[in-house]
Amino acid sequence: MRKLTVRRKRSFVGCALKVMMSVVASDRSKDCGKLKNGKSITVDVPDTEFKVELSTCGVTMRFAVPAGTDDVFLFAKPIIDPSNPFIITVDPTCENKAKTPETKKTGGGDFGAQIDAIAANMLDYMKEDEDCGYEERHVNRLNNILVSYLSALKNISPADDAQIKELVKNTVLQINELEEDTDHVMIETDEREDICALINSAAVASGYSTDEDITEEWREW
């Protein structure tokens, strides 16, 4: 037997925050528990090649770990390709599929309340896991970035796509820096969708001509 450490760098394909890890050996399957964002799990494994399975709602990732391997690093969004070591299968019964960020139609929406909700969710998670990898100051920093974005949108008159897109770019780059400062553990799937929805919806409400995901070009979270 040997010890294997599996480290999860950041969010990856899945439709939930919880990622459960199992070791699948030829004679048994061992449940190893929840692999949190930015955390690791160390387990005893066979000396031979075996498989590790990661699962969320509707998505299962399986990959082989060669004999002699002691560390596995998981990064964001494994490519779904036959040559890739990840094998992706989707459960058609899952009600909450993995999603790409979409613009939520909110009319004149209370964007300030949306920012408060994003911050509240992050602070709640921080209380549940004191070792979550980020602090209240990081949440406040994100809050300030989003509030500044909304304020700057109000100063763009008349509506101009180029100016709005440049503002979105600067906002996303600031969030990229924040996420890097927390070693990419702060923004998970739900937070990403909420932040993108806020940025995109506010842009449309300010006169941006399409409801595409403007953040995708620069976003690293």
Secondary structure, 3 states (H helix, E strand, C coil): CEEEEEEECCCCCCCCCCCEEEEECCCCEEEEEECCCCCEEEEEECCCCEEEEEEECCEEEEEEECCCCCEEEECCCCCCCCCCCCEEEECCCCCCCCCCCCCCCCCCCCHHHHHHHHHHHHHHHHHHCCCCCCCHHHHHHHHHHHHHHHHHHHCCCCCCHHHHHHHHHHHHHHHHHHHHHCCCCCCCHHHHHHHHHHHHHHHHHCCCCCCCCHHHHCCCC
